[in-house]
Amino acid sequence: MTQIHVSPAAERLAVAADDTVEDSPRPTRGPRLVPRPLGPLGLLFGPVVLLTVWEFAATVGWLSPRTLAGPSVAVRTGVEMLLGGELLPHLAASAYRAGLGLLIGVALGVVLALLSGLTRLGEASIDSLVQIKRAIPTLALIPLVILWLGIGDEMKIAVIVGGVVVPVYLNTHAGLRGIDVRYVELARTTGLRRSEFVRLVALPGALPGFFTGLRLAVTMCWTALVVLEQINATEGIGYLMTRARDYGQTDVIVVGLVTYATLGLVSDFAVRFVERKALSWRRTIGS
């Protein structure tokens, strides 16, 4: 067998390296697996860059006002509409339709989820129907709902309700089905009545899924309203955008889009705030 001869200097260097490794302090933390939180200013980087490029293109003439008005022009138009009293009535009309449709849809979705998740008859008669509804796009039902309810606010609210029910039902139902069976056994052992079980075990256990469905429902609500208010409406943000399209007022269209985006973000922030308060007992990565 061939022997490898190592010089005394190399041996001393290897021993010194081993001693250094053994004596060096071990790292107390491993490598960073997730990035550090950006914070509010970091999250605004993308929108600020977009607005800057957009404003520059509109200022130097690369972007025609007939194609898309610049941010500064849209802001000036929005302030004039707000101070002139033109924007608030349409905003109130949109908020009424969205709020009423969301309220009815959420209540209906929770009731259906409880019936389907806690009773055999409810699951047999409800779950398959909701799954069928989930496969049908909400906006595809507009022609049929117009035949039933006309083209007034009743039709718009009904379509919003139909879009809101599905995410609330699916996520609340999944939350109910995901409750640990040990809690059910504990409730049976302590002699809880059906109503007490629903109030003390089922509803708290389904809250995480419910809030997930509620956030999706809020998004669905405003998304549907954008289309619905362009169908024979005489008031609402969508009506303003439709009228502005006919006159080529891209600044008013941008104001409408920003208004919808603001309403959606504020609604989502409100839901997340209530969720954090209601689920403060949870210990998760995002808490």
ZIPEHU-V124313 format. One record per backbone hydrogen bond with DSSP energy under -0.5 kcal/mol. CO is the residue of the C=O (numbers start at 1). NH is the residue of the N-H. Records with the same first field share a line. If there is no record, write none. Layout:
CO=NH / NH
This chain:
3=5
7=11
8=12
9=13
10=14
11=15
12=16
13=17
14=18
15=19
16=20
17=21
18=22
19=23
20=24
38=42
39=43
40=44
42=45
44=48
45=49
46=50
47=51
48=52
49=53
50=54
51=55
52=56
53=57
54=58
55=59
56=60
57=62 / 63
62=64
64=67 / 68
70=74
71=75
72=76
73=77
74=78
75=79
76=80
77=81
78=82
79=83
80=84
81=86 / 87
82=85
85=89
86=90
87=91
88=92
89=93
90=94 / 237
91=95
92=96
93=97
94=98
95=99
96=100
97=101
98=102
99=103
100=104
101=105
102=106
103=107
104=108
105=109
106=110
107=111
108=112
109=113
110=114
111=115
112=116
113=117
114=118
115=119
119=123
120=124
121=125
122=126 / 127
123=127 / 128
126=130
127=131
128=132
129=133
130=134
131=135
132=136
133=136
135=137
137=140
138=141
139=142
141=145
142=146
143=147
144=148
145=149
146=150
149=152
152=155 / 156
153=157
154=158
155=159
156=160
157=161
158=162
159=163
160=164
161=165
162=166
163=167
164=168
165=169
166=170
167=171
168=172
169=173
170=174
171=175
172=176
173=177
174=178
176=179
180=183 / 184
181=185
182=186
183=187
184=188
185=189
186=190
187=192
188=191
193=197
194=198
195=199
196=200
197=201 / 202
198=203
201=205
202=206
203=207
204=207
206=210
207=211
208=212
209=213
210=214
211=215
212=216
213=217
214=218
215=219
216=220
217=221
218=222
219=223
220=224
221=225
222=226
223=227
224=228
225=229
227=230
228=231
230=232
236=240
237=241
238=242
239=243
240=244
241=245
242=246
243=247
244=248 / 249
245=248
248=250
249=253
250=254
251=255
252=256
253=257
254=258
255=259
256=260
257=261
258=262
259=263
260=264
261=265
262=266
263=267
264=268
265=269
266=270
267=271
268=272
269=273
270=274
271=275
272=276
273=277
274=278
275=279
277=280
279=282
282=284
284=287
